[in-house]
Amino acid sequence: MHILSFVFIAFAIGVITIFCGFILTVVAWVNDFAKLEKVGIYITLAGAFMLLMGIGSCTRYLSS
């Protein structure tokens, strides 16, 4: 498999994870579940980290 396909997979997983974490955080905030809010924030941060890994892989691939 080509390296760019892995980069696109990392982008897709990052975006989906950020979206799911954001939705979970909003639902927990509206229903006043403090512990679930923290979980949603952590999921959103994990998605952002995955997105940054995809960006880093892409820039590393394009610079070489």
Secondary structure, DSSP 8 states (H G I E B T S, - for coil): --HHHHHHHHHHHHHHHHHHHHHHHHHHHHHT-HHHHHHHHHHHHHHHHHHHHHHHHHHHHHH-
